[in-house]
Amino acid sequence: MAEGGAGAPSITAVLKGGPLDGRRIETEVVQGRPPGTIDARGDDGTAMRYCLVEWTQSGPTAEYEFLYLV
């Protein structure tokens, strides 16, 4: 896992589907695991919610599927 801004562990979230399909963003891990959901902002400031595809992912990246606009 990569180190985030203030020394917190992070992963690269790979976004699938929705307006941000194919983008990668850094997100902090929660209790040593990728968070179940993340909110991401589009270029126009619109917030979108993505959900972890599988709980058993490992390595420096995790895949997230588009859920809905926030």
mmCIF file as Biopython writes it, N, C-alpha, C and O atoms, coordinates in Angstrom:
data_model
#
loop_
_atom_site.group_PDB
_atom_site.id
_atom_site.type_symbol
_atom_site.label_atom_id
_atom_site.label_alt_id
_atom_site.label_comp_id
_atom_site.label_asym_id
_atom_site.label_entity_id
_atom_site.label_seq_id
_atom_site.pdbx_PDB_ins_code
_atom_site.Cartn_x
_atom_site.Cartn_y
_atom_site.Cartn_z
_atom_site.occupancy
_atom_site.B_iso_or_equiv
_atom_site.auth_seq_id
_atom_site.auth_asym_id
_atom_site.pdbx_PDB_model_num
ATOM 1   N N  . MET A ? 1  ? 0.829   -1.173  0.000   1.0 0.0 1  A 1 
ATOM 2   C CA . MET A ? 1  ? 0.000   0.000   0.000   1.0 0.0 1  A 1 
ATOM 3   C C  . MET A ? 1  ? 0.878   1.242   0.000   1.0 0.0 1  A 1 
ATOM 4   O O  . MET A ? 1  ? 1.917   1.290   0.658   1.0 0.0 1  A 1 
ATOM 5   N N  . ALA A ? 2  ? 0.450   2.220   -0.732  1.0 0.0 2  A 1 
ATOM 6   C CA . ALA A ? 2  ? 1.197   3.468   -0.821  1.0 0.0 2  A 1 
ATOM 7   C C  . ALA A ? 2  ? 0.960   4.298   0.427   1.0 0.0 2  A 1 
ATOM 8   O O  . ALA A ? 2  ? 0.016   4.049   1.177   1.0 0.0 2  A 1 
ATOM 9   N N  . GLU A ? 3  ? 1.794   5.257   0.642   1.0 0.0 3  A 1 
ATOM 10  C CA . GLU A ? 3  ? 1.617   6.179   1.767   1.0 0.0 3  A 1 
ATOM 11  C C  . GLU A ? 3  ? 0.858   7.400   1.283   1.0 0.0 3  A 1 
ATOM 12  O O  . GLU A ? 3  ? 1.220   7.994   0.267   1.0 0.0 3  A 1 
ATOM 13  N N  . GLY A ? 4  ? -0.186  7.778   1.996   1.0 0.0 4  A 1 
ATOM 14  C CA . GLY A ? 4  ? -1.010  8.928   1.656   1.0 0.0 4  A 1 
ATOM 15  C C  . GLY A ? 4  ? -0.406  10.214  2.169   1.0 0.0 4  A 1 
ATOM 16  O O  . GLY A ? 4  ? 0.751   10.234  2.588   1.0 0.0 4  A 1 
ATOM 17  N N  . GLY A ? 5  ? -1.179  11.296  2.143   1.0 0.0 5  A 1 
ATOM 18  C CA . GLY A ? 5  ? -0.734  12.625  2.479   1.0 0.0 5  A 1 
ATOM 19  C C  . GLY A ? 5  ? -0.015  12.759  3.800   1.0 0.0 5  A 1 
ATOM 20  O O  . GLY A ? 5  ? 1.133   13.203  3.809   1.0 0.0 5  A 1 
ATOM 21  N N  . ALA A ? 6  ? -0.627  12.397  4.926   1.0 0.0 6  A 1 
ATOM 22  C CA . ALA A ? 6  ? -0.029  12.605  6.246   1.0 0.0 6  A 1 
ATOM 23  C C  . ALA A ? 6  ? 0.568   11.305  6.786   1.0 0.0 6  A 1 
ATOM 24  O O  . ALA A ? 6  ? 0.550   11.065  7.993   1.0 0.0 6  A 1 
ATOM 25  N N  . GLY A ? 7  ? 1.091   10.478  5.901   1.0 0.0 7  A 1 
ATOM 26  C CA . GLY A ? 7  ? 1.679   9.228   6.336   1.0 0.0 7  A 1 
ATOM 27  C C  . GLY A ? 7  ? 0.680   8.107   6.493   1.0 0.0 7  A 1 
ATOM 28  O O  . GLY A ? 7  ? 1.051   7.009   6.910   1.0 0.0 7  A 1 
ATOM 29  N N  . ALA A ? 8  ? -0.586  8.353   6.169   1.0 0.0 8  A 1 
ATOM 30  C CA . ALA A ? 8  ? -1.614  7.325   6.265   1.0 0.0 8  A 1 
ATOM 31  C C  . ALA A ? 8  ? -1.504  6.385   5.062   1.0 0.0 8  A 1 
ATOM 32  O O  . ALA A ? 8  ? -1.239  6.843   3.951   1.0 0.0 8  A 1 
ATOM 33  N N  . PRO A ? 9  ? -1.702  5.081   5.264   1.0 0.0 9  A 1 
ATOM 34  C CA . PRO A ? 9  ? -1.659  4.156   4.129   1.0 0.0 9  A 1 
ATOM 35  C C  . PRO A ? 9  ? -2.773  4.464   3.136   1.0 0.0 9  A 1 
ATOM 36  O O  . PRO A ? 9  ? -3.869  4.867   3.526   1.0 0.0 9  A 1 
ATOM 37  N N  . SER A ? 10 ? -2.488  4.275   1.859   1.0 0.0 10 A 1 
ATOM 38  C CA . SER A ? 10 ? -3.486  4.525   0.826   1.0 0.0 10 A 1 
ATOM 39  C C  . SER A ? 10 ? -3.383  3.465   -0.265  1.0 0.0 10 A 1 
ATOM 40  O O  . SER A ? 10 ? -2.410  2.715   -0.341  1.0 0.0 10 A 1 
ATOM 41  N N  . ILE A ? 11 ? -4.402  3.426   -1.095  1.0 0.0 11 A 1 
ATOM 42  C CA . ILE A ? 11 ? -4.431  2.560   -2.263  1.0 0.0 11 A 1 
ATOM 43  C C  . ILE A ? 11 ? -4.866  3.396   -3.458  1.0 0.0 11 A 1 
ATOM 44  O O  . ILE A ? 11 ? -5.338  4.522   -3.301  1.0 0.0 11 A 1 
ATOM 45  N N  . THR A ? 12 ? -4.704  2.841   -4.641  1.0 0.0 12 A 1 
ATOM 46  C CA . THR A ? 12 ? -5.221  3.471   -5.845  1.0 0.0 12 A 1 
ATOM 47  C C  . THR A ? 12 ? -6.553  2.832   -6.170  1.0 0.0 12 A 1 
ATOM 48  O O  . THR A ? 12 ? -6.632  1.623   -6.392  1.0 0.0 12 A 1 
ATOM 49  N N  . ALA A ? 13 ? -7.602  3.638   -6.197  1.0 0.0 13 A 1 
ATOM 50  C CA . ALA A ? 13 ? -8.936  3.167   -6.548  1.0 0.0 13 A 1 
ATOM 51  C C  . ALA A ? 13 ? -9.099  3.286   -8.056  1.0 0.0 13 A 1 
ATOM 52  O O  . ALA A ? 13 ? -8.941  4.368   -8.620  1.0 0.0 13 A 1 
ATOM 53  N N  . VAL A ? 14 ? -9.416  2.168   -8.708  1.0 0.0 14 A 1 
ATOM 54  C CA . VAL A ? 14 ? -9.656  2.145   -10.149 1.0 0.0 14 A 1 
ATOM 55  C C  . VAL A ? 14 ? -11.170 2.188   -10.333 1.0 0.0 14 A 1 
ATOM 56  O O  . VAL A ? 14 ? -11.875 1.267   -9.918  1.0 0.0 14 A 1 
ATOM 57  N N  . LEU A ? 15 ? -11.674 3.262   -10.959 1.0 0.0 15 A 1 
ATOM 58  C CA . LEU A ? 15 ? -13.112 3.478   -11.093 1.0 0.0 15 A 1 
ATOM 59  C C  . LEU A ? 15 ? -13.643 2.833   -12.366 1.0 0.0 15 A 1 
ATOM 60  O O  . LEU A ? 15 ? -13.091 3.030   -13.448 1.0 0.0 15 A 1 
ATOM 61  N N  . LYS A ? 16 ? -14.721 2.058   -12.227 1.0 0.0 16 A 1 
ATOM 62  C CA . LYS A ? 16 ? -15.339 1.340   -13.342 1.0 0.0 16 A 1 
ATOM 63  C C  . LYS A ? 16 ? -16.764 1.835   -13.531 1.0 0.0 16 A 1 
ATOM 64  O O  . LYS A ? 16 ? -17.516 1.954   -12.564 1.0 0.0 16 A 1 
ATOM 65  N N  . GLY A ? 17 ? -17.135 2.120   -14.764 1.0 0.0 17 A 1 
ATOM 66  C CA . GLY A ? 17 ? -18.494 2.562   -15.081 1.0 0.0 17 A 1 
ATOM 67  C C  . GLY A ? 17 ? -18.736 4.000   -14.673 1.0 0.0 17 A 1 
ATOM 68  O O  . GLY A ? 17 ? -17.892 4.629   -14.036 1.0 0.0 17 A 1 
ATOM 69  N N  . GLY A ? 18 ? -19.882 4.506   -15.041 1.0 0.0 18 A 1 
ATOM 70  C CA . GLY A ? 18 ? -20.251 5.868   -14.680 1.0 0.0 18 A 1 
ATOM 71  C C  . GLY A ? 18 ? -19.402 6.919   -15.368 1.0 0.0 18 A 1 
ATOM 72  O O  . GLY A ? 18 ? -18.601 6.602   -16.247 1.0 0.0 18 A 1 
ATOM 73  N N  . PRO A ? 19 ? -19.578 8.166   -14.968 1.0 0.0 19 A 1 
ATOM 74  C CA . PRO A ? 19 ? -18.889 9.282   -15.606 1.0 0.0 19 A 1 
ATOM 75  C C  . PRO A ? 19 ? -17.365 9.263   -15.452 1.0 0.0 19 A 1 
ATOM 76  O O  . PRO A ? 19 ? -16.668 9.862   -16.271 1.0 0.0 19 A 1 
ATOM 77  N N  . LEU A ? 20 ? -16.835 8.602   -14.438 1.0 0.0 20 A 1 
ATOM 78  C CA . LEU A ? 20 ? -15.390 8.605   -14.196 1.0 0.0 20 A 1 
ATOM 79  C C  . LEU A ? 20 ? -14.721 7.285   -14.595 1.0 0.0 20 A 1 
ATOM 80  O O  . LEU A ? 20 ? -13.627 6.978   -14.122 1.0 0.0 20 A 1 
ATOM 81  N N  . ASP A ? 21 ? -15.367 6.512   -15.454 1.0 0.0 21 A 1 
ATOM 82  C CA . ASP A ? 21 ? -14.854 5.209   -15.880 1.0 0.0 21 A 1 
ATOM 83  C C  . ASP A ? 21 ? -13.397 5.298   -16.330 1.0 0.0 21 A 1 
ATOM 84  O O  . ASP A ? 21 ? -13.031 6.127   -17.163 1.0 0.0 21 A 1 
ATOM 85  N N  . GLY A ? 22 ? -12.587 4.424   -15.757 1.0 0.0 22 A 1 
ATOM 86  C CA . GLY A ? 22 ? -11.184 4.344   -16.135 1.0 0.0 22 A 1 
ATOM 87  C C  . GLY A ? 22 ? -10.250 5.241   -15.335 1.0 0.0 22 A 1 
ATOM 88  O O  . GLY A ? 22 ? -9.032  5.095   -15.436 1.0 0.0 22 A 1 
ATOM 89  N N  . ARG A ? 23 ? -10.776 6.147   -14.560 1.0 0.0 23 A 1 
ATOM 90  C CA . ARG A ? 23 ? -9.911  7.021   -13.761 1.0 0.0 23 A 1 
ATOM 91  C C  . ARG A ? 23 ? -9.360  6.283   -12.559 1.0 0.0 23 A 1 
ATOM 92  O O  . ARG A ? 23 ? -9.922  5.286   -12.106 1.0 0.0 23 A 1 
ATOM 93  N N  . ARG A ? 24 ? -8.257  6.788   -12.057 1.0 0.0 24 A 1 
ATOM 94  C CA . ARG A ? 24 ? -7.617  6.244   -10.860 1.0 0.0 24 A 1 
ATOM 95  C C  . ARG A ? 24 ? -7.442  7.389   -9.877  1.0 0.0 24 A 1 
ATOM 96  O O  . ARG A ? 24 ? -6.979  8.471   -10.238 1.0 0.0 24 A 1 
ATOM 97  N N  . ILE A ? 25 ? -7.821  7.134   -8.622  1.0 0.0 25 A 1 
ATOM 98  C CA . ILE A ? 25 ? -7.640  8.144   -7.582  1.0 0.0 25 A 1 
ATOM 99  C C  . ILE A ? 25 ? -7.046  7.474   -6.346  1.0 0.0 25 A 1 
ATOM 100 O O  . ILE A ? 25 ? -7.249  6.282   -6.115  1.0 0.0 25 A 1 
ATOM 101 N N  . GLU A ? 26 ? -6.320  8.243   -5.566  1.0 0.0 26 A 1 
ATOM 102 C CA . GLU A ? 26 ? -5.759  7.742   -4.310  1.0 0.0 26 A 1 
ATOM 103 C C  . GLU A ? 26 ? -6.801  7.875   -3.211  1.0 0.0 26 A 1 
ATOM 104 O O  . GLU A ? 26 ? -7.503  8.883   -3.131  1.0 0.0 26 A 1 
ATOM 105 N N  . THR A ? 27 ? -6.901  6.862   -2.372  1.0 0.0 27 A 1 
ATOM 106 C CA . THR A ? 27 ? -7.821  6.897   -1.242  1.0 0.0 27 A 1 
ATOM 107 C C  . THR A ? 27 ? -7.182  6.195   -0.051  1.0 0.0 27 A 1 
ATOM 108 O O  . THR A ? 27 ? -6.437  5.229   -0.219  1.0 0.0 27 A 1 
ATOM 109 N N  . GLU A ? 28 ? -7.474  6.679   1.148   1.0 0.0 28 A 1 
ATOM 110 C CA . GLU A ? 28 ? -6.909  6.079   2.364   1.0 0.0 28 A 1 
ATOM 111 C C  . GLU A ? 28 ? -7.582  4.758   2.672   1.0 0.0 28 A 1 
ATOM 112 O O  . GLU A ? 28 ? -8.771  4.579   2.408   1.0 0.0 28 A 1 
ATOM 113 N N  . VAL A ? 29 ? -6.819  3.834   3.230   1.0 0.0 29 A 1 
ATOM 114 C CA . VAL A ? 29 ? -7.389  2.557   3.654   1.0 0.0 29 A 1 
ATOM 115 C C  . VAL A ? 29 ? -8.059  2.744   5.013   1.0 0.0 29 A 1 
ATOM 116 O O  . VAL A ? 29 ? -7.729  3.670   5.754   1.0 0.0 29 A 1 
ATOM 117 N N  . VAL A ? 30 ? -9.004  1.855   5.336   1.0 0.0 30 A 1 
ATOM 118 C CA . VAL A ? 30 ? -9.730  1.888   6.600   1.0 0.0 30 A 1 
ATOM 119 C C  . VAL A ? 30 ? -9.476  0.562   7.300   1.0 0.0 30 A 1 
ATOM 120 O O  . VAL A ? 30 ? -9.846  -0.492  6.782   1.0 0.0 30 A 1 
ATOM 121 N N  . GLN A ? 31 ? -8.861  0.601   8.449   1.0 0.0 31 A 1 
ATOM 122 C CA . GLN A ? 31 ? -8.527  -0.592  9.219   1.0 0.0 31 A 1 
ATOM 123 C C  . GLN A ? 31 ? -7.792  -1.620  8.359   1.0 0.0 31 A 1 
ATOM 124 O O  . GLN A ? 31 ? -8.081  -2.815  8.421   1.0 0.0 31 A 1 
ATOM 125 N N  . GLY A ? 32 ? -6.840  -1.142  7.557   1.0 0.0 32 A 1 
ATOM 126 C CA . GLY A ? 32 ? -6.018  -2.022  6.747   1.0 0.0 32 A 1 
ATOM 127 C C  . GLY A ? 32 ? -6.669  -2.548  5.484   1.0 0.0 32 A 1 
ATOM 128 O O  . GLY A ? 32 ? -6.091  -3.400  4.809   1.0 0.0 32 A 1 
ATOM 129 N N  . ARG A ? 33 ? -7.872  -2.061  5.141   1.0 0.0 33 A 1 
ATOM 130 C CA . ARG A ? 33 ? -8.591  -2.535  3.957   1.0 0.0 33 A 1 
ATOM 131 C C  . ARG A ? 33 ? -9.055  -1.347  3.122   1.0 0.0 33 A 1 
ATOM 132 O O  . ARG A ? 33 ? -9.170  -0.232  3.631   1.0 0.0 33 A 1 
ATOM 133 N N  . PRO A ? 34 ? -9.321  -1.588  1.839   1.0 0.0 34 A 1 
ATOM 134 C CA . PRO A ? 34 ? -9.918  -0.516  1.033   1.0 0.0 34 A 1 
ATOM 135 C C  . PRO A ? 34 ? -11.292 -0.170  1.591   1.0 0.0 34 A 1 
ATOM 136 O O  . PRO A ? 34 ? -12.003 -1.065  2.048   1.0 0.0 34 A 1 
ATOM 137 N N  . PRO A ? 35 ? -11.689 1.108   1.569   1.0 0.0 35 A 1 
ATOM 138 C CA . PRO A ? 35 ? -13.026 1.466   2.055   1.0 0.0 35 A 1 
ATOM 139 C C  . PRO A ? 35 ? -14.110 0.839   1.184   1.0 0.0 35 A 1 
ATOM 140 O O  . PRO A ? 35 ? -13.894 0.627   -0.009  1.0 0.0 35 A 1 
ATOM 141 N N  . GLY A ? 36 ? -15.269 0.540   1.762   1.0 0.0 36 A 1 
ATOM 142 C CA . GLY A ? 36 ? -16.379 -0.076  1.032   1.0 0.0 36 A 1 
ATOM 143 C C  . GLY A ? 36 ? -16.954 0.830   -0.034  1.0 0.0 36 A 1 
ATOM 144 O O  . GLY A ? 36 ? -17.324 0.365   -1.112  1.0 0.0 36 A 1 
ATOM 145 N N  . THR A ? 37 ? -17.034 2.131   0.255   1.0 0.0 37 A 1 
ATOM 146 C CA . THR A ? 37 ? -17.499 3.107   -0.733  1.0 0.0 37 A 1 
ATOM 147 C C  . THR A ? 37 ? -16.572 4.306   -0.703  1.0 0.0 37 A 1 
ATOM 148 O O  . THR A ? 37 ? -15.959 4.612   0.320   1.0 0.0 37 A 1 
ATOM 149 N N  . ILE A ? 38 ? -16.480 4.979   -1.835  1.0 0.0 38 A 1 
ATOM 150 C CA . ILE A ? 38 ? -15.730 6.226   -1.914  1.0 0.0 38 A 1 
ATOM 151 C C  . ILE A ? 38 ? -16.551 7.222   -2.719  1.0 0.0 38 A 1 
ATOM 152 O O  . ILE A ? 38 ? -17.339 6.835   -3.582  1.0 0.0 38 A 1 
ATOM 153 N N  . ASP A ? 39 ? -16.364 8.498   -2.433  1.0 0.0 39 A 1 
ATOM 154 C CA . ASP A ? 39 ? -16.974 9.566   -3.219  1.0 0.0 39 A 1 
ATOM 155 C C  . ASP A ? 39 ? -15.871 10.213  -4.036  1.0 0.0 39 A 1 
ATOM 156 O O  . ASP A ? 39 ? -14.794 10.506  -3.518  1.0 0.0 39 A 1 
ATOM 157 N N  . ALA A ? 40 ? -16.143 10.433  -5.315  1.0 0.0 40 A 1 
ATOM 158 C CA . ALA A ? 40 ? -15.174 11.045  -6.220  1.0 0.0 40 A 1 
ATOM 159 C C  . ALA A ? 40 ? -15.833 12.227  -6.905  1.0 0.0 40 A 1 
ATOM 160 O O  . ALA A ? 40 ? -17.044 12.229  -7.123  1.0 0.0 40 A 1 
ATOM 161 N N  . ARG A ? 41 ? -15.047 13.223  -7.243  1.0 0.0 41 A 1 
ATOM 162 C CA . ARG A ? 41 ? -15.572 14.422  -7.912  1.0 0.0 41 A 1 
ATOM 163 C C  . ARG A ? 41 ? -15.167 14.419  -9.378  1.0 0.0 41 A 1 
ATOM 164 O O  . ARG A ? 41 ? -14.029 14.116  -9.735  1.0 0.0 41 A 1 
ATOM 165 N N  . GLY A ? 42 ? -16.147 14.771  -10.220 1.0 0.0 42 A 1 
ATOM 166 C CA . GLY A ? 42 ? -15.883 14.914  -11.650 1.0 0.0 42 A 1 
ATOM 167 C C  . GLY A ? 42 ? -15.237 16.264  -11.922 1.0 0.0 42 A 1 
ATOM 168 O O  . GLY A ? 42 ? -15.103 17.088  -11.017 1.0 0.0 42 A 1 
ATOM 169 N N  . ASP A ? 43 ? -14.841 16.486  -13.153 1.0 0.0 43 A 1 
ATOM 170 C CA . ASP A ? 43 ? -14.206 17.749  -13.539 1.0 0.0 43 A 1 
ATOM 171 C C  . ASP A ? 43 ? -15.115 18.948  -13.310 1.0 0.0 43 A 1 
ATOM 172 O O  . ASP A ? 43 ? -14.634 20.060  -13.097 1.0 0.0 43 A 1 
ATOM 173 N N  . ASP A ? 44 ? -16.429 18.728  -13.353 1.0 0.0 44 A 1 
ATOM 174 C CA . ASP A ? 44 ? -17.386 19.825  -13.147 1.0 0.0 44 A 1 
ATOM 175 C C  . ASP A ? 44 ? -17.793 19.987  -11.687 1.0 0.0 44 A 1 
ATOM 176 O O  . ASP A ? 44 ? -18.653 20.808  -11.371 1.0 0.0 44 A 1 
ATOM 177 N N  . GLY A ? 45 ? -17.173 19.200  -10.784 1.0 0.0 45 A 1 
ATOM 178 C CA . GLY A ? 45 ? -17.481 19.299  -9.357  1.0 0.0 45 A 1 
ATOM 179 C C  . GLY A ? 45 ? -18.580 18.359  -8.892  1.0 0.0 45 A 1 
ATOM 180 O O  . GLY A ? 45 ? -18.862 18.291  -7.696  1.0 0.0 45 A 1 
ATOM 181 N N  . THR A ? 46 ? -19.208 17.632  -9.813  1.0 0.0 46 A 1 
ATOM 182 C CA . THR A ? 46 ? -20.263 16.689  -9.457  1.0 0.0 46 A 1 
ATOM 183 C C  . THR A ? 46 ? -19.678 15.542  -8.632  1.0 0.0 46 A 1 
ATOM 184 O O  . THR A ? 46 ? -18.629 14.997  -8.974  1.0 0.0 46 A 1 
ATOM 185 N N  . ALA A ? 47 ? -20.360 15.181  -7.546  1.0 0.0 47 A 1 
ATOM 186 C CA . ALA A ? 47 ? -19.897 14.082  -6.693  1.0 0.0 47 A 1 
ATOM 187 C C  . ALA A ? 47 ? -20.570 12.782  -7.119  1.0 0.0 47 A 1 
ATOM 188 O O  . ALA A ? 47 ? -21.766 12.750  -7.412  1.0 0.0 47 A 1 
ATOM 189 N N  . MET A ? 48 ? -19.784 11.718  -7.147  1.0 0.0 48 A 1 
ATOM 190 C CA . MET A ? 48 ? -20.273 10.397  -7.509  1.0 0.0 48 A 1 
ATOM 191 C C  . MET A ? 48 ? -19.824 9.381   -6.479  1.0 0.0 48 A 1 
ATOM 192 O O  . MET A ? 48 ? -18.719 9.484   -5.945  1.0 0.0 48 A 1 
ATOM 193 N N  . ARG A ? 49 ? -20.666 8.404   -6.196  1.0 0.0 49 A 1 
ATOM 194 C CA . ARG A ? 49 ? -20.326 7.363   -5.223  1.0 0.0 49 A 1 
ATOM 195 C C  . ARG A ? 49 ? -19.990 6.072   -5.968  1.0 0.0 49 A 1 
ATOM 196 O O  . ARG A ? 49 ? -20.700 5.657   -6.884  1.0 0.0 49 A 1 
ATOM 197 N N  . TYR A ? 50 ? -18.895 5.456   -5.549  1.0 0.0 50 A 1 
ATOM 198 C CA . TYR A ? 50 ? -18.438 4.177   -6.102  1.0 0.0 50 A 1 
ATOM 199 C C  . TYR A ? 50 ? -18.320 3.172   -4.968  1.0 0.0 50 A 1 
ATOM 200 O O  . TYR A ? 50 ? -18.002 3.535   -3.835  1.0 0.0 50 A 1 
ATOM 201 N N  . CYS A ? 51 ? -18.579 1.905   -5.279  1.0 0.0 51 A 1 
ATOM 202 C CA . CYS A ? 51 ? -18.571 0.821   -4.297  1.0 0.0 51 A 1 
ATOM 203 C C  . CYS A ? 51 ? -17.478 -0.190  -4.650  1.0 0.0 51 A 1 
ATOM 204 O O  . CYS A ? 51 ? -17.267 -0.503  -5.822  1.0 0.0 51 A 1 
ATOM 205 N N  . LEU A ? 52 ? -16.797 -0.690  -3.640  1.0 0.0 52 A 1 
ATOM 206 C CA . LEU A ? 52 ? -15.765 -1.709  -3.819  1.0 0.0 52 A 1 
ATOM 207 C C  . LEU A ? 52 ? -16.366 -2.922  -4.526  1.0 0.0 52 A 1 
ATOM 208 O O  . LEU A ? 52 ? -17.413 -3.421  -4.113  1.0 0.0 52 A 1 
ATOM 209 N N  . VAL A ? 53 ? -15.712 -3.403  -5.588  1.0 0.0 53 A 1 
ATOM 210 C CA . VAL A ? 53 ? -16.233 -4.519  -6.376  1.0 0.0 53 A 1 
ATOM 211 C C  . VAL A ? 53 ? -16.172 -5.827  -5.587  1.0 0.0 53 A 1 
ATOM 212 O O  . VAL A ? 53 ? -17.155 -6.568  -5.555  1.0 0.0 53 A 1 
ATOM 213 N N  . GLU A ? 54 ? -15.042 -6.120  -4.954  1.0 0.0 54 A 1 
ATOM 214 C CA . GLU A ? 54 ? -14.872 -7.357  -4.186  1.0 0.0 54 A 1 
ATOM 215 C C  . GLU A ? 54 ? -14.151 -7.056  -2.881  1.0 0.0 54 A 1 
ATOM 216 O O  . GLU A ? 54 ? -13.198 -6.277  -2.865  1.0 0.0 54 A 1 
ATOM 217 N N  . TRP A ? 55 ? -14.595 -7.666  -1.788  1.0 0.0 55 A 1 
ATOM 218 C CA . TRP A ? 55 ? -13.958 -7.442  -0.490  1.0 0.0 55 A 1 
ATOM 219 C C  . TRP A ? 55 ? -12.576 -8.078  -0.403  1.0 0.0 55 A 1 
ATOM 220 O O  . TRP A ? 55 ? -11.778 -7.676  0.443   1.0 0.0 55 A 1 
ATOM 221 N N  . THR A ? 56 ? -12.273 -9.047  -1.241  1.0 0.0 56 A 1 
ATOM 222 C CA . THR A ? 56 ? -11.027 -9.805  -1.130  1.0 0.0 56 A 1 
ATOM 223 C C  . THR A ? 56 ? -9.938  -9.316  -2.075  1.0 0.0 56 A 1 
ATOM 224 O O  . THR A ? 56 ? -9.124  -10.122 -2.527  1.0 0.0 56 A 1 
ATOM 225 N N  . GLN A ? 57 ? -9.894  -8.045  -2.384  1.0 0.0 57 A 1 
ATOM 226 C CA . GLN A ? 57 ? -8.859  -7.507  -3.260  1.0 0.0 57 A 1 
ATOM 227 C C  . GLN A ? 57 ? -7.567  -7.311  -2.474  1.0 0.0 57 A 1 
ATOM 228 O O  . GLN A ? 57 ? -7.594  -7.051  -1.271  1.0 0.0 57 A 1 
ATOM 229 N N  . SER A ? 58 ? -6.444  -7.439  -3.161  1.0 0.0 58 A 1 
ATOM 230 C CA . SER A ? 58 ? -5.152  -7.227  -2.506  1.0 0.0 58 A 1 
ATOM 231 C C  . SER A ? 58 ? -4.235  -6.476  -3.463  1.0 0.0 58 A 1 
ATOM 232 O O  . SER A ? 58 ? -4.513  -6.360  -4.657  1.0 0.0 58 A 1 
ATOM 233 N N  . GLY A ? 59 ? -3.152  -5.976  -2.920  1.0 0.0 59 A 1 
ATOM 234 C CA . GLY A ? 59 ? -2.207  -5.223  -3.729  1.0 0.0 59 A 1 
ATOM 235 C C  . GLY A ? 59 ? -2.429  -3.727  -3.602  1.0 0.0 59 A 1 
ATOM 236 O O  . GLY A ? 59 ? -3.202  -3.282  -2.754  1.0 0.0 59 A 1 
ATOM 237 N N  . PRO A ? 60 ? -1.756  -2.948  -4.441  1.0 0.0 60 A 1 
ATOM 238 C CA . PRO A ? 60 ? -1.804  -1.488  -4.320  1.0 0.0 60 A 1 
ATOM 239 C C  . PRO A ? 60 ? -3.023  -0.832  -4.967  1.0 0.0 60 A 1 
ATOM 240 O O  . PRO A ? 60 ? -3.185  0.385   -4.872  1.0 0.0 60 A 1 
ATOM 241 N N  . THR A ? 61 ? -3.887  -1.619  -5.628  1.0 0.0 61 A 1 
ATOM 242 C CA . THR A ? 61 ? -5.082  -1.052  -6.253  1.0 0.0 61 A 1 
ATOM 243 C C  . THR A ? 61 ? -6.327  -1.840  -5.845  1.0 0.0 61 A 1 
ATOM 244 O O  . THR A ? 61 ? -6.241  -2.989  -5.412  1.0 0.0 61 A 1 
ATOM 245 N N  . ALA A ? 62 ? -7.480  -1.196  -5.993  1.0 0.0 62 A 1 
ATOM 246 C CA . ALA A ? 62 ? -8.769  -1.849  -5.737  1.0 0.0 62 A 1 
ATOM 247 C C  . ALA A ? 62 ? -9.763  -1.305  -6.759  1.0 0.0 62 A 1 
ATOM 248 O O  . ALA A ? 62 ? -9.728  -0.119  -7.084  1.0 0.0 62 A 1 
ATOM 249 N N  . GLU A ? 63 ? -10.645 -2.158  -7.264  1.0 0.0 63 A 1 
ATOM 250 C CA . GLU A ? 63 ? -11.639 -1.746  -8.248  1.0 0.0 63 A 1 
ATOM 251 C C  . GLU A ? 63 ? -12.938 -1.332  -7.568  1.0 0.0 63 A 1 
ATOM 252 O O  . GLU A ? 63 ? -13.407 -1.970  -6.625  1.0 0.0 63 A 1 
ATOM 253 N N  . TYR A ? 64 ? -13.502 -0.236  -8.083  1.0 0.0 64 A 1 
ATOM 254 C CA . TYR A ? 64 ? -14.759 0.301   -7.569  1.0 0.0 64 A 1 
ATOM 255 C C  . TYR A ? 64 ? -15.732 0.484   -8.732  1.0 0.0 64 A 1 
ATOM 256 O O  . TYR A ? 64 ? -15.350 0.952   -9.804  1.0 0.0 64 A 1 
ATOM 257 N N  . GLU A ? 65 ? -16.999 0.107   -8.508  1.0 0.0 65 A 1 
ATOM 258 C CA . GLU A ? 65 ? -18.052 0.209   -9.518  1.0 0.0 65 A 1 
ATOM 259 C C  . GLU A ? 65 ? -18.942 1.404   -9.201  1.0 0.0 65 A 1 
ATOM 260 O O  . GLU A ? 65 ? -19.236 1.668   -8.035  1.0 0.0 65 A 1 
ATOM 261 N N  . PHE A ? 66 ? -19.375 2.134   -10.240 1.0 0.0 66 A 1 
ATOM 262 C CA . PHE A ? 66 ? -20.237 3.298   -10.073 1.0 0.0 66 A 1 
ATOM 263 C C  . PHE A ? 66 ? -21.574 2.902   -9.442  1.0 0.0 66 A 1 
ATOM 264 O O  . PHE A ? 66 ? -22.189 1.911   -9.836  1.0 0.0 66 A 1 
ATOM 265 N N  . LEU A ? 67 ? -22.014 3.694   -8.457  1.0 0.0 67 A 1 
ATOM 266 C CA . LEU A ? 67 ? -23.328 3.480   -7.837  1.0 0.0 67 A 1 
ATOM 267 C C  . LEU A ? 67 ? -24.317 4.557   -8.275  1.0 0.0 67 A 1 
ATOM 268 O O  . LEU A ? 67 ? -25.328 4.254   -8.910  1.0 0.0 67 A 1 
ATOM 269 N N  . TYR A ? 68 ? -24.026 5.824   -7.935  1.0 0.0 68 A 1 
ATOM 270 C CA . TYR A ? 68 ? -24.964 6.902   -8.241  1.0 0.0 68 A 1 
ATOM 271 C C  . TYR A ? 68 ? -24.306 8.258   -8.004  1.0 0.0 68 A 1 
ATOM 272 O O  . TYR A ? 68 ? -23.240 8.357   -7.396  1.0 0.0 68 A 1 
ATOM 273 N N  . LEU A ? 69 ? -24.979 9.308   -8.508  1.0 0.0 69 A 1 
ATOM 274 C CA . LEU A ? 69 ? -24.550 10.685  -8.227  1.0 0.0 69 A 1 
ATOM 275 C C  . LEU A ? 69 ? -24.943 11.024  -6.805  1.0 0.0 69 A 1 
ATOM 276 O O  . LEU A ? 69 ? -26.006 10.618  -6.335  1.0 0.0 69 A 1 
ATOM 277 N N  . VAL A ? 70 ? -24.099 11.761  -6.124  1.0 0.0 70 A 1 
ATOM 278 C CA . VAL A ? 70 ? -24.366 12.140  -4.736  1.0 0.0 70 A 1 
ATOM 279 C C  . VAL A ? 70 ? -24.962 13.536  -4.707  1.0 0.0 70 A 1 
ATOM 280 O O  . VAL A ? 70 ? -25.265 14.056  -3.633  1.0 0.0 70 A 1 
#
